Amino acid sequence: MSHSRLTLAIEDHGLSVPAEGRIAVFAPPAGYDLGALPHGRVDVIQHMKPDHDAFARAGYHTRLTEDGPYALAVVVLPRAKAQARELVARAGAVADIVVVDGQKTDGIDSLLKACKPLGEIGLTLSKAHGRLFTVSGDFSAWLPHGDTTLDGGFVTRPGVFSADGIDPASAALAAALPSKLGPVVADLGAGWGFLSRAVLERERVKAVHLVDSDHVALTCARANIRDPRATFHWEDATAWAPPFKADTVVMNPPFHTGRRAEPALGVAFIDTAARILTPGGHLWMVANRHLPYEAALQDRFAKVDEVAGDNRFKVLCAARPARAKRAKRVT
């Protein structure tokens, strides 16, 4: 397991933890073992809401961005190559020694190779299909030079979903949406705002609530959507409990945890949609063709139809959530 390499490196392989000064840990997932580090000196830098909150509950000082200098920095490797390099560059800018820990399937070996021309490699440790290494050097060339701008003027940043282009599934859903939607709309897993912008072009829409667990994605969404009808919520969509009911929910739910397909994650999004909709509300969602969401939808809604699709995607509309409870509508 990746979480054991850091402890092993400190306790058995001579990785030295400075006696004083703060320690930055970049992007650790919930459950990552920081037990070998001095608890009170650790800043957890985490922009994903569930992971951020998990470390906060464990008593760690959690931040969205680093506030250096630090005596030591640890980078837990994300899957996205550009994001991984950015984190190493940010860590190297605030600490002389950077520890990088990650799985081979997430590109740790290629990152180590890329670090060698730019820095000095110290300790290396291989264990459990992954690697940990220490490095010092100047990685400022890996810092992004501004946001990425896509067709339509959308801006994105490394590591957010569909950072390099408009997701074709989201485009299919946007094209299938009716010309009129309910006044209050929730976009679950809104990302950098593509679907919400399409929603705001429909008739009768008075408020759109963008919900996403990725703070970086929501920052992009704020830049992409300047409409005063939009409200942004840094929340886990599977647990979001707004003090109102929505007339419409739109979503392109994620279905991966790391590299593993987890259809249950999409089902959790469906649960939220059914819970927050008005009794006469509608859910519009898109999913990969192979994902078995119809049973979950039929359990939670009175009417379910496939309204568009091709061999890759299906666009589903579900109406009238079962056992819906009336609540005050706000805009």
LINNORHU-V135581 format. One record per residue. N is the residue number from 1. SS is DSSP state (~ for helix, > for strand, _ for the rest). OMEGA is omega in degrees with one decimal (* if undefined). Layout:
# LINNORHU-V135581
N;SS;OMEGA  N;SS;OMEGA
This chain:
# LINNORHU-V135581
1;_;-176.3  2;_;-175.0  3;~;-177.4  4;~;-176.0  5;~;-178.7  6;~;178.3  7;~;179.5  8;~;-180.0  9;~;-178.6  10;~;-172.5  11;~;-172.7  12;~;-172.7  13;_;168.4  14;_;174.6  15;_;-174.0  16;_;173.9  17;_;-179.0  18;_;-177.1  19;_;-179.4  20;_;176.2  21;_;-178.9  22;_;-179.1  23;>;178.8  24;>;174.8  25;>;-174.9  26;>;168.8  27;_;175.3  28;_;174.7  29;_;175.7  30;_;-178.6  31;_;177.6  32;_;-171.9  33;_;175.4  34;_;-172.7  35;_;179.8  36;_;178.3  37;_;177.7  38;_;-169.6  39;~;-173.7  40;~;-178.1  41;~;-173.6  42;>;166.7  43;>;175.5  44;>;-179.7  45;>;-171.7  46;_;-178.2  47;_;177.2  48;>;-169.6  49;~;-178.4  50;~;179.7  51;~;176.4  52;~;-177.5  53;~;179.2  54;~;178.9  55;~;175.5  56;~;177.9  57;~;178.8  58;_;175.1  59;_;178.7  60;_;173.2  61;>;-176.3  62;>;-177.7  63;>;173.1  64;_;177.6  65;_;-177.8  66;_;178.6  67;_;-174.0  68;_;6.0  69;_;177.9  70;_;177.8  71;_;-178.8  72;>;175.8  73;>;177.4  74;>;176.2  75;>;174.2  76;>;-166.9  77;_;170.9  78;_;-178.2  79;_;-173.9  80;_;-176.2  81;~;-178.3  82;~;178.8  83;~;178.9  84;~;179.9  85;~;177.4  86;~;-179.5  87;~;177.3  88;~;179.4  89;~;178.6  90;~;178.3  91;~;179.8  92;~;179.4  93;~;-176.1  94;~;-179.9  95;_;179.9  96;_;179.5  97;_;179.0  98;>;173.4  99;>;178.7  100;>;-175.6  101;>;179.8  102;>;-179.5  103;>;176.8  104;~;179.6  105;~;177.8  106;~;172.3  107;_;-177.2  108;~;-178.5  109;~;178.7  110;~;176.9  111;~;176.3  112;~;179.5  113;~;-179.8  114;~;-179.6  115;~;-171.1  116;~;179.2  117;_;-174.2  118;_;-175.4  119;>;179.4  120;>;-179.1  121;>;178.0  122;>;179.7  123;>;168.3  124;>;-178.0  125;>;177.1  126;>;179.2  127;>;171.1  128;_;175.8  129;_;178.6  130;>;-177.3  131;>;171.0  132;>;174.6  133;>;174.9  134;>;-177.5  135;>;171.2  136;>;-178.8  137;>;-179.3  138;_;-178.4  139;_;-175.8  140;~;178.4  141;~;-179.5  142;~;177.5  143;_;-179.0  144;_;178.4  145;_;-178.8  146;_;179.8  147;_;170.2  148;>;178.6  149;>;-178.4  150;_;173.8  151;~;-177.3  152;~;178.9  153;~;178.2  154;_;175.4  155;>;177.5  156;>;178.3  157;_;-178.3  158;_;174.3  159;_;178.8  160;_;180.0  161;_;177.9  162;_;-176.9  163;_;-173.5  164;_;-179.3  165;_;179.6  166;_;-179.6  167;_;-177.3  168;~;177.5  169;~;177.5  170;~;177.8  171;~;178.3  172;~;178.4  173;~;-180.0  174;~;-179.6  175;~;-176.9  176;~;-178.1  177;_;179.0  178;_;-178.5  179;_;179.1  180;>;176.3  181;_;177.3  182;_;-176.2  183;_;-177.1  184;>;-175.0  185;>;173.0  186;>;175.9  187;>;-177.2  188;>;-174.0  189;_;-169.3  190;_;-179.6  191;_;-176.6  192;_;163.3  193;_;-177.1  194;~;-177.6  195;~;-177.9  196;~;176.8  197;~;177.4  198;~;178.7  199;~;-177.2  200;~;176.4  201;_;-179.4  202;_;179.9  203;>;171.8  204;_;-177.2  205;_;179.8  206;_;-178.1  207;>;174.5  208;>;179.6  209;>;179.6  210;>;-176.6  211;>;176.4  212;>;179.6  213;_;-177.3  214;>;-177.3  215;~;179.0  216;~;178.1  217;~;179.5  218;~;175.1  219;~;175.3  220;~;-179.6  221;~;178.5  222;~;177.4  223;~;-176.6  224;~;-176.7  225;_;179.5  226;_;-179.3  227;_;-178.3  228;_;177.4  229;_;-176.4  230;>;174.0  231;>;-172.2  232;>;-175.9  233;>;173.6  234;>;-174.2  235;_;169.1  236;_;-175.4  237;_;-179.2  238;_;-178.5  239;_;-174.6  240;_;-178.5  241;_;-178.2  242;_;-179.8  243;_;-179.0  244;_;174.5  245;_;177.2  246;>;174.4  247;>;-177.6  248;>;169.5  249;>;171.3  250;>;179.7  251;>;168.7  252;_;-168.0  253;_;174.2  254;_;178.0  255;_;176.0  256;>;166.0  257;>;-169.4  258;_;179.4  259;_;-177.2  260;>;174.0  261;>;-179.0  262;_;179.0  263;~;179.2  264;~;178.3  265;~;176.2  266;~;177.2  267;~;177.5  268;~;174.8  269;~;177.7  270;~;177.3  271;~;179.3  272;~;-179.8  273;~;-179.6  274;~;-176.5  275;~;-172.0  276;~;-178.5  277;>;171.2  278;>;180.0  279;>;178.6  280;>;-173.7  281;>;-178.7  282;>;171.7  283;>;172.9  284;>;-177.8  285;>;175.5  286;>;-179.8  287;>;172.0  288;>;-173.1  289;_;-172.8  290;_;-174.1  291;_;-172.0  292;_;-177.2  293;_;-173.4  294;~;-179.3  295;~;178.9  296;~;179.2  297;~;-178.8  298;~;176.0  299;~;-171.0  300;~;-178.4  301;>;-178.8  302;>;-175.6  303;>;-179.1  304;>;179.6  305;>;166.6  306;>;-172.5  307;>;178.6  308;>;177.1  309;>;175.5  310;_;-178.3  311;_;179.9  312;_;-171.4  313;>;172.0  314;>;175.7  315;>;-174.7  316;>;173.9  317;>;178.9  318;>;-175.2  319;>;174.2  320;>;179.1  321;>;179.8  322;_;175.1  323;_;178.8  324;_;179.5  325;_;-178.4  326;_;177.2  327;_;-178.7  328;_;178.3  329;_;176.3  330;_;178.1  331;_;*
